[in-house]
């Protein structure tokens, strides 16, 4: 009696599998317009990523480069490592920064994270 139910269960599974295969075979291929409509979500996703992530990062990078170009001797800066100092010399690809009396270090231009005080700025 138990084998009878196994046979019925196996036949049911086979029937469901053949029905599913026949349904997928009967579906028409998407037309040109439908295929184009499937690409629309990907285009929208890319556009959203560009405006939410890439564009603000590029703007921030341009502002950082502009800030680096405006730095000169006497400006107080902070490095990405958190070291505060005063620029004493500007070289082509790095700054010489005085961090204490008789202590100078050379730092790559890209490692300056911000300006603490510009030369000539007055406190109000």
N, C-alpha and C positions, 0 to 999 in steps of 0.2 A: 504494500500500500504506500509506503514511504517513497519508493522508487517511482511510483506513478506521479507523485507531486513534484519530484525532481525533474521528470520528463516534461511535465506541463510548464514548470518554471523556465526550463531551458528553451522550450519552444516559444514562450512568451518573449524572452529576451531576444531571441533570433528574429522574431517578427518585428519587435520595436527597432532593432538595429537596421533591418532591411527597409522599414518605413522611413527612418531618418535618412538613410542613404538615398532613397528615391526622392525625398523632398529636396535635398540639396542638389541633386542632379537636375531637377525640374526648374530651379530658379534661373531666371534669365540673367545674362551678363549685364553689369551696369553699363548704361549708355554714357556717352561723352559728358553730358551735363551732370549726371550723377557722380561720375568720377571726379569732376571738378568740385562739386559740392563737398566731397570727402576731404579735399585739400584745404578748404576754407578754415576749419578749426586750427589746423597746423599753422597757417599763415597768421591767424589772429593770435595764437599763442606766441609765435616769434615776435610779432609786433609788440605785444604786451611786455615780453621779456626785454626787448630793446628799450622801450620807454621807461620801464621801471628799474632796470638794472644797468644796462650798458651806457645809456646816455648820461645819467647822473655821475657815473664813475669817470667817464671821459671829461665831463665838465670839472669835476674835482681835480683830476690830473692836470688839466690845463691851468687851473688856478694855482696849483702847487708849483708848476713850472714858472708861472709868472712871478710868484713870490720869490722863488730861488733866483731869478734873473735880476730882481730888484735889490737883493741883499748886497751889502758892502761892508767895508771895515767900520768897526764901532757898533754894529748892530748886535743886540743881545738875542740869542736864539736858544732853542731847546732841540736836542736830537731825539731820534726815535727811541733811543735807549734811556732817555730821561736826563741827560747831562745838559746842564745849563752853562752857557759860556758866552764870551764876546768874540766876535770875528775880528781877527787881527790882519789877516791876509786872504785874498781871494785868488785861487789858482784856477787853471782851466777846468779841472774836473773835481776839485775839492776845496774846502775851506780850512784855514788854520784858525783854531779856536783856543782862546785862553780860558782855562777853567779855574785856575788859581794863580797865585803869584808864582812866576817862573815855571809854570806848567802849561804847555801848549800841546794840543793834539791836532792831527789832521783828520778831517771827516769828509767822506764822500758827499757830494752835493745832494744826492738822493736821500741821505739820512738825516737831513734837517726837517723836523716835523712842523716847526712853527717859529714865529718871531715873537719874542717877549717885548722888546722895545727897539724901535728904529732910532737911528742917529738923527737928532734934530727934533724928535717928538718931545713935546713938553707936557708935563703933568698939569692937569687943570684942576 
